[in-house]
Amino acid sequence: MTDPEFAGWVTSHLPPIPAGALLQAETRPRCDTYNDGLMLNLRGINMNKDAVADEMISLRLWVADDVLITVRRRKVFAVDAIRAACEAGNAPKDPATFLEWLVDGLTTRVENHIDTIEQLTDFYETDLEDTDTLPPRDLPVTRRSIIRLRRYLEPQRHALAKLAAINLPIMPEPNAMQLREIANRSTIAVEELDELRDRLTSIQGEHDNHVAQRQARHSYVLSVAAALFLPLSFITGLFGVNLAGMIGADHPHAFAILCLSMLGLSVAMVAILRWIRWI
């Protein structure tokens, strides 16, 4: 699609609507008929080197009885697998078979990626057994990945269902039957994404609860300590004013008596806090 001569070639060889569909800058999965041809936009997992998998690659197609055009900006491994089969002498016999192989390859790679996310989710759930474990740093990244995947896989599910039900001469019933099975797999993939999204939300909520409980426990300990030391601080402040007439200033055992009194007060405070069920 980055070929500078591509736009001119498409507009001169295809009707305006299919040509425009192939040249669109932004696309979403779709499946529409035009006369006896088929306009199809699909998305595939980005498996290119140093790429983010959930940045799904757009693949535009125009399919007719005598021509099949695929357009993409980046490498789509499902298309390359078909090319390798052609070079090995095992090319698809017709456009319908090509579409069947292509959709199966795209869906299989989506399923494999979702399996990877599910393994991560299982790992996150195992971590929850230890309440002192901090939330995984990549948990928000995984949640955002699911959101981006679902953005394209939900409309792709509808596009594949429409493709399987389409009534065109280029789509014989045996191929349509296989496409219906693949469309069902795509629906299951979207449902699994929904489940994983809910599980990750629950995991995040559990971690947030653990953090809140730890903070509440620490605040509780500080509150109890403050309740114990508040009267003691008052007494030490009162006896530290260094003014004439302070009780016990000339008594040799005054300091010991003060310390024992404060110890007794502390014991009494602990007893009172237990009695009112603060501790």
Secondary structure as GFF3:
##gff-version 3
##sequence-region A 1 279
A	DSSP	alpha_helix	6	13	.	.	.	ID=ss1
A	DSSP	alpha_helix	16	23	.	.	.	ID=ss2
A	DSSP	beta_strand	30	34	.	.	.	ID=ss3
A	DSSP	beta_strand	37	44	.	.	.	ID=ss4
A	DSSP	beta_strand	57	63	.	.	.	ID=ss5
A	DSSP	beta_strand	68	71	.	.	.	ID=ss6
A	DSSP	alpha_helix	77	87	.	.	.	ID=ss7
A	DSSP	alpha_helix	95	127	.	.	.	ID=ss8
A	DSSP	alpha_helix	139	165	.	.	.	ID=ss9
A	DSSP	alpha_helix	173	238	.	.	.	ID=ss10
A	DSSP	alpha_helix	254	275	.	.	.	ID=ss11
###
